[in-house]
Amino acid sequence: MKQQRILFIDRDGTLIEEPYDEQIDAFEKLKFVKGVFRNLGFIRSKLDFRFVMVSNQDGLGTDSFPEETFWPVHNFILETLKNEGIEFDEILIDRHFPHDNHPNRKPGTGMLTEYINNPKYDLANSYVIGDRDTDRQLAENLGCKALIIGQDNTDWDKIAEVLFAGE
């Protein structure tokens, strides 16, 4: 049985641009990252990766980041991507603040235990796609590769090129 490769994809700063206050809590703040539709749609249609969104949303559900401002924008993002043929097999959102030191918060792997040491998955040939050093650290913690937007001239065109070159 062939092992399943995975793209662990960050949301803010990777799929959508991250605003100055790091919260996408209004439609006015929403802007998709250049090239995400064309490249991620092509990757989804041509390669056999499982898509897993992994996102830290600091304090989601608290007074500083109420759920009623998060979900409408988040659901719009998912629906827009779906309309372009891009669907996630799993969506994992951690609500903890950095000072909580919770194992679910990236770069911790608490939300991803299903994938670790599971013979169904090929983590060595899987990737974390993100925009921060915590995404690179998550890749190291999982034993997979990292593609970090904004580092080493990496953008969605480069990500697609790297993934297709591996085929």
WODAKA-V749647 format. One record per residue. N is the residue number from 0. RES is the residue in three letters. PHI is phi in degrees with one decimal (none if undefined). OMEGA is omega in degrees with one decimal (* if undefined). BURIAL is + if it has 24 or more other C-alpha atoms within 12 Angstrom, else -. Layout:
N,RES,PHI,OMEGA,BURIAL ; N,RES,PHI,OMEGA,BURIAL
This chain:
0,MET,none,-179.7,- ; 1,LYS,-73.8,177.9,- ; 2,GLN,-74.9,-179.3,- ; 3,GLN,-85.1,173.0,- ; 4,ARG,-87.1,-174.5,+ ; 5,ILE,-130.7,165.1,+ ; 6,LEU,-107.9,173.5,+ ; 7,PHE,-89.1,-169.6,+ ; 8,ILE,-112.8,173.8,+ ; 9,ASP,-69.6,-179.5,+ ; 10,ARG,-101.1,-173.7,+ ; 11,ASP,-73.9,-178.2,+ ; 12,GLY,90.8,-177.7,+ ; 13,THR,-119.1,174.7,+ ; 14,LEU,-90.6,178.9,+ ; 15,ILE,-125.0,178.9,+ ; 16,GLU,-70.9,-177.9,+ ; 17,GLU,-94.7,-178.4,+ ; 18,PRO,-76.3,-176.9,- ; 19,TYR,-55.8,-177.2,- ; 20,ASP,-95.9,175.1,- ; 21,GLU,62.9,176.6,- ; 22,GLN,-129.4,174.0,+ ; 23,ILE,-93.1,-174.7,+ ; 24,ASP,-120.0,178.2,+ ; 25,ALA,-156.3,-179.1,+ ; 26,PHE,-62.1,179.5,- ; 27,GLU,-63.4,-178.9,- ; 28,LYS,-88.4,-172.4,- ; 29,LEU,-81.8,174.1,+ ; 30,LYS,-148.3,-179.7,+ ; 31,PHE,-77.0,178.7,+ ; 32,VAL,-68.7,-178.7,+ ; 33,LYS,-56.1,175.0,- ; 34,GLY,85.9,-174.8,+ ; 35,VAL,-64.9,-176.6,+ ; 36,PHE,-66.1,-176.8,+ ; 37,ARG,-59.9,-173.8,- ; 38,ASN,-76.6,-178.6,+ ; 39,LEU,-68.6,175.5,+ ; 40,GLY,-63.8,178.6,+ ; 41,PHE,-67.0,177.4,+ ; 42,ILE,-60.0,-177.9,+ ; 43,ARG,-62.4,-175.8,+ ; 44,SER,-82.0,-172.1,- ; 45,LYS,-111.6,-177.3,- ; 46,LEU,-115.7,-172.1,- ; 47,ASP,-103.9,178.4,+ ; 48,PHE,-82.5,167.4,+ ; 49,ARG,-82.0,-179.6,+ ; 50,PHE,-103.0,177.7,+ ; 51,VAL,-126.3,174.7,+ ; 52,MET,-81.5,178.4,+ ; 53,VAL,-129.2,-172.1,+ ; 54,SER,-137.3,168.4,+ ; 55,ASN,-89.1,176.0,+ ; 56,GLN,-127.4,-172.2,+ ; 57,ASP,-51.5,173.3,+ ; 58,GLY,72.4,178.5,- ; 59,LEU,-55.7,-179.3,+ ; 60,GLY,95.7,177.1,- ; 61,THR,-96.8,178.1,- ; 62,ASP,-59.6,-178.7,- ; 63,SER,-77.4,-179.9,- ; 64,PHE,-150.6,-176.5,- ; 65,PRO,-65.9,-179.5,- ; 66,GLU,-59.9,-176.3,- ; 67,GLU,-67.6,173.7,- ; 68,THR,-94.5,-178.7,- ; 69,PHE,-81.2,-169.4,+ ; 70,TRP,-62.9,179.0,- ; 71,PRO,-59.3,-179.7,- ; 72,VAL,-70.2,-179.8,+ ; 73,HIS,-60.1,-179.8,+ ; 74,ASN,-64.6,175.5,- ; 75,PHE,-64.9,177.0,- ; 76,ILE,-58.2,-178.6,+ ; 77,LEU,-62.6,-179.5,+ ; 78,GLU,-67.3,178.3,- ; 79,THR,-63.7,177.4,- ; 80,LEU,-62.6,179.7,+ ; 81,LYS,-59.2,178.9,- ; 82,ASN,-63.9,177.3,- ; 83,GLU,-103.3,177.6,- ; 84,GLY,83.3,-176.9,- ; 85,ILE,-111.8,177.5,+ ; 86,GLU,-122.1,178.5,+ ; 87,PHE,-94.5,176.9,+ ; 88,ASP,-75.6,178.1,- ; 89,GLU,-153.8,178.0,- ; 90,ILE,-126.0,-177.8,+ ; 91,LEU,-121.0,-177.5,+ ; 92,ILE,-125.1,175.3,+ ; 93,ASP,-100.1,-174.6,+ ; 94,ARG,-101.5,-173.9,+ ; 95,HIS,-74.0,173.3,- ; 96,PHE,-84.4,178.8,- ; 97,PRO,-54.8,-176.8,- ; 98,HIS,-69.0,176.8,- ; 99,ASP,-72.4,-177.4,- ; 100,ASN,48.9,-178.6,- ; 101,HIS,-80.1,-177.7,- ; 102,PRO,-66.5,177.1,- ; 103,ASN,-77.9,-176.8,+ ; 104,ARG,-75.4,176.2,+ ; 105,LYS,-57.6,13.7,+ ; 106,PRO,-87.5,174.6,+ ; 107,GLY,-64.5,-175.0,+ ; 108,THR,-110.3,-176.4,+ ; 109,GLY,-56.0,179.1,- ; 110,MET,-79.4,-170.5,+ ; 111,LEU,-114.8,-176.0,+ ; 112,THR,-60.4,178.2,- ; 113,GLU,-59.3,-174.6,- ; 114,TYR,-92.7,-174.2,+ ; 115,ILE,-83.7,-179.7,- ; 116,ASN,55.0,178.3,- ; 117,ASN,-106.6,-175.9,- ; 118,PRO,-64.3,177.1,- ; 119,LYS,-71.9,-171.5,- ; 120,TYR,-114.9,179.5,+ ; 121,ASP,-104.0,-177.3,+ ; 122,LEU,-68.6,-179.4,+ ; 123,ALA,-62.0,179.3,+ ; 124,ASN,-112.3,176.0,+ ; 125,SER,-104.7,-176.1,+ ; 126,TYR,-137.4,162.4,+ ; 127,VAL,-100.8,176.4,+ ; 128,ILE,-112.3,-177.6,+ ; 129,GLY,-154.5,-177.1,+ ; 130,ASP,-133.4,-176.3,+ ; 131,ARG,-132.6,175.7,+ ; 132,ASP,-63.0,177.2,- ; 133,THR,-64.1,175.9,+ ; 134,ASP,-70.1,175.9,+ ; 135,ARG,-64.3,178.4,+ ; 136,GLN,-65.1,176.5,+ ; 137,LEU,-60.2,178.2,+ ; 138,ALA,-58.3,178.0,+ ; 139,GLU,-61.2,-179.1,- ; 140,ASN,-65.4,179.3,+ ; 141,LEU,-88.0,-175.9,+ ; 142,GLY,81.0,176.9,- ; 143,CYS,-124.1,-176.6,+ ; 144,LYS,-92.3,179.4,+ ; 145,ALA,-126.1,169.9,+ ; 146,LEU,-126.2,-172.0,+ ; 147,ILE,-109.8,179.7,+ ; 148,ILE,-62.0,179.3,+ ; 149,GLY,92.3,177.0,- ; 150,GLN,-110.9,180.0,- ; 151,ASP,54.0,179.7,- ; 152,ASN,57.7,-178.7,- ; 153,THR,-84.4,172.2,- ; 154,ASP,-139.6,-177.1,+ ; 155,TRP,-66.4,175.6,+ ; 156,ASP,-64.0,-179.7,+ ; 157,LYS,-65.4,179.0,+ ; 158,ILE,-59.6,178.7,+ ; 159,ALA,-61.0,178.9,+ ; 160,GLU,-60.7,-179.5,- ; 161,VAL,-62.9,-178.3,- ; 162,LEU,-66.4,178.8,+ ; 163,PHE,-73.3,177.8,- ; 164,ALA,-64.8,179.4,- ; 165,GLY,-76.2,-177.5,- ; 166,GLU,-83.3,*,-
